Amino acid sequence: MDRLPMVFSREHVKEISSSILNLSSPGLWSKIVNFRRKDTEFCEYVKRFIEGHFFSLLMISTISSNALCMVLETYYEIKSNMFLMFEVVEVIFTSIYWFEFYIKLYVDPIGYWKNGYNLLNVVILIIISVPFYMWKLYGRHYQYLNIGEGIQSLRILKLIPYSRGIRTLITALGQTIYTVASVMTLLFLLMFIFAILGFCLFGSSDGGDVNNWGNLAAAFFTLFSLTTVDGWTDLQQDLDEREFTLSRAFTIFFILLGSFVFLSMFVGVMIIHTEDSIKKFEKELANERHIAVLQEKQNILRKQQAEVNRLMQKGKKSEFQTFSELVEGFKKTLRHTDPMVLEDFCTTLPFIDIYLSTLDNQDNTIVKYSYHRKRD
């Protein structure tokens, strides 16, 4: 069979090139953003499943069990005797983590990448895959394989999205970044000044403390020990043995500034922002409880109003001969466990109508009673 010749004119080339350009045009992005999926009902069902307590309990249990298995794997005898079980459990944990990723990505493919906790989840999934690919590419005796196995402890961070308390503390930590950075910068400047000064006073090669003050790096490490007040007496004893006259004044002055001022300032900033975040968290919880109570009250009020309206409609059809029968009929519709929302219910039109009808009946009763007394 002869092949048909394929001839492309300039017009065909223009059409093909224009179609390719249209793929990268802003119109394509607008189509993706304005895309309306057809499986909205199933997507809402999956979303409710993700936001439900069962899914949260499942993930918390999985992550906790995984952490327990990692603890048991640190014991050589247990790991060697239960090696096959650990391998099977690892496959189960990894499958659950990928299942969580796929269903969340299915619910919101674009918004998923805008959440920082979801990005953390993706990073953890990549970390989970690192030892497997190391073992496949370089073998079981690869020298850096222990690093890939060690960073698997980051899996415990998957608990963060399922704990509001931990998220509150992380928010507080994020709010202190700029303030803490300023404090740390001031502390670095202070340590730089004292490091140069300590090197010049105590770091000379002729009778000086070369191990602790012999260079700038050693001086910084020594000042860090003085800031944390860890072993400062031993450092001072080394200087006293070399008979440096200004050593005690130098040490005391730096500890006062570095530990009591800057370190206390750092801790104070963290405490203040943490307290503010905790108060905000408690306020959000109180607002959620208040909204839940209001919704419950609205449901009860709606139910009571519907019952009163139904009974009043029956009363207009002369099913109830007297007002007392109407009230008794309303009482029968209430159960023993039904609460009454009096502050909202008493301001509704049906209740006001019933109340005015009650007053009319009382007036008629009083008039009849007075008329009978006068006749007597």
SULUR-V732193 format. One record per residue. N is the residue number from 1. RES is the residue in one small letter. PHI is phi in whole degrees, -180 to 180 (999 if undefined). Layout:
[[N;RES;PHI] [N;RES;PHI]]
//
This chain:
[[1;m;999] [2;d;-75] [3;r;-82] [4;l;-79] [5;p;-71] [6;m;-104] [7;v;-116] [8;f;-113] [9;s;-89] [10;r;-66] [11;e;-66] [12;h;-63] [13;v;-63] [14;k;-63] [15;e;-64] [16;i;-66] [17;s;-66] [18;s;-67] [19;s;-67] [20;i;-67] [21;l;-66] [22;n;-65] [23;l;-66] [24;s;-97] [25;s;-80] [26;p;-61] [27;g;-63] [28;l;-65] [29;w;-65] [30;s;-66] [31;k;-67] [32;i;-67] [33;v;-67] [34;n;-88] [35;f;-67] [36;r;-111] [37;r;-78] [38;k;-94] [39;d;-100] [40;t;-65] [41;e;-65] [42;f;-67] [43;c;-65] [44;e;-66] [45;y;-64] [46;v;-66] [47;k;-64] [48;r;-64] [49;f;-65] [50;i;-67] [51;e;-82] [52;g;-79] [53;h;-71] [54;f;-64] [55;f;-66] [56;s;-63] [57;l;-65] [58;l;-63] [59;m;-70] [60;i;-64] [61;s;-65] [62;t;-64] [63;i;-66] [64;s;-65] [65;s;-65] [66;n;-63] [67;a;-64] [68;l;-63] [69;c;-65] [70;m;-65] [71;v;-66] [72;l;-66] [73;e;-71] [74;t;-75] [75;y;-94] [76;y;-63] [77;e;-65] [78;i;-65] [79;k;-66] [80;s;-73] [81;n;-78] [82;m;-117] [83;f;-62] [84;l;-65] [85;m;-65] [86;f;-64] [87;e;-66] [88;v;-67] [89;v;-64] [90;e;-63] [91;v;-64] [92;i;-65] [93;f;-61] [94;t;-64] [95;s;-64] [96;i;-66] [97;y;-64] [98;w;-70] [99;f;-63] [100;e;-60] [101;f;-63] [102;y;-69] [103;i;-72] [104;k;-69] [105;l;-68] [106;y;-68] [107;v;-67] [108;d;-142] [109;p;-64] [110;i;-92] [111;g;-67] [112;y;-60] [113;w;-81] [114;k;-91] [115;n;-97] [116;g;-64] [117;y;-69] [118;n;-68] [119;l;-65] [120;l;-62] [121;n;-63] [122;v;-65] [123;v;-61] [124;i;-66] [125;l;-63] [126;i;-66] [127;i;-64] [128;i;-62] [129;s;-81] [130;v;-61] [131;p;-62] [132;f;-63] [133;y;-72] [134;m;-61] [135;w;-66] [136;k;-72] [137;l;-85] [138;y;-115] [139;g;95] [140;r;-73] [141;h;-101] [142;y;-66] [143;q;-68] [144;y;-100] [145;l;-67] [146;n;-66] [147;i;-68] [148;g;-63] [149;e;-75] [150;g;-69] [151;i;-75] [152;q;-68] [153;s;-64] [154;l;-68] [155;r;-61] [156;i;-63] [157;l;-69] [158;k;-68] [159;l;-72] [160;i;-59] [161;p;-64] [162;y;-101] [163;s;-131] [164;r;-68] [165;g;-64] [166;i;-66] [167;r;-63] [168;t;-64] [169;l;-66] [170;i;-67] [171;t;-62] [172;a;-63] [173;l;-65] [174;g;-67] [175;q;-72] [176;t;-93] [177;i;-61] [178;y;-68] [179;t;-67] [180;v;-64] [181;a;-62] [182;s;-66] [183;v;-64] [184;m;-66] [185;t;-65] [186;l;-63] [187;l;-65] [188;f;-64] [189;l;-63] [190;l;-63] [191;m;-67] [192;f;-64] [193;i;-63] [194;f;-73] [195;a;-67] [196;i;-64] [197;l;-65] [198;g;-66] [199;f;-63] [200;c;-71] [201;l;-86] [202;f;-120] [203;g;-103] [204;s;-69] [205;s;-73] [206;d;-96] [207;g;81] [208;g;-90] [209;d;-89] [210;v;-70] [211;n;-66] [212;n;-102] [213;w;-131] [214;g;-72] [215;n;-149] [216;l;-67] [217;a;-65] [218;a;-65] [219;a;-66] [220;f;-63] [221;f;-65] [222;t;-65] [223;l;-67] [224;f;-64] [225;s;-64] [226;l;-69] [227;t;-65] [228;t;-84] [229;v;54] [230;d;-109] [231;g;71] [232;w;-69] [233;t;-67] [234;d;-66] [235;l;-64] [236;q;-68] [237;q;-64] [238;d;-63] [239;l;-73] [240;d;-66] [241;e;-65] [242;r;-95] [243;e;58] [244;f;-87] [245;t;-71] [246;l;-92] [247;s;-67] [248;r;-68] [249;a;-63] [250;f;-61] [251;t;-66] [252;i;-64] [253;f;-65] [254;f;-70] [255;i;-64] [256;l;-62] [257;l;-77] [258;g;-73] [259;s;-90] [260;f;-77] [261;v;-101] [262;f;-73] [263;l;-67] [264;s;-66] [265;m;-64] [266;f;-61] [267;v;-66] [268;g;-63] [269;v;-63] [270;m;-63] [271;i;-66] [272;i;-62] [273;h;-69] [274;t;-67] [275;e;-62] [276;d;-63] [277;s;-68] [278;i;-67] [279;k;-63] [280;k;-64] [281;f;-65] [282;e;-65] [283;k;-66] [284;e;-64] [285;l;-63] [286;a;-63] [287;n;-65] [288;e;-64] [289;r;-64] [290;h;-64] [291;i;-65] [292;a;-64] [293;v;-66] [294;l;-63] [295;q;-64] [296;e;-64] [297;k;-65] [298;q;-65] [299;n;-64] [300;i;-64] [301;l;-63] [302;r;-63] [303;k;-66] [304;q;-66] [305;q;-64] [306;a;-64] [307;e;-66] [308;v;-65] [309;n;-62] [310;r;-65] [311;l;-68] [312;m;-68] [313;q;-65] [314;k;-66] [315;g;-66] [316;k;-69] [317;k;-88] [318;s;64] [319;e;-77] [320;f;-108] [321;q;-78] [322;t;-130] [323;f;-67] [324;s;-61] [325;e;-65] [326;l;-64] [327;v;-64] [328;e;-64] [329;g;-65] [330;f;-67] [331;k;-63] [332;k;-69] [333;t;-78] [334;l;-91] [335;r;-95] [336;h;-67] [337;t;-92] [338;d;-76] [339;p;-81] [340;m;-114] [341;v;-97] [342;l;-73] [343;e;-67] [344;d;-94] [345;f;-69] [346;c;-73] [347;t;-101] [348;t;-89] [349;l;-64] [350;p;-61] [351;f;-68] [352;i;-62] [353;d;-62] [354;i;-64] [355;y;-64] [356;l;-66] [357;s;-64] [358;t;-63] [359;l;-64] [360;d;-62] [361;n;-64] [362;q;-65] [363;d;-62] [364;n;-63] [365;t;-64] [366;i;-66] [367;v;-63] [368;k;-65] [369;y;-65] [370;s;-66] [371;y;-65] [372;h;-67] [373;r;-68] [374;k;-65] [375;r;-67] [376;d;-73]]
//
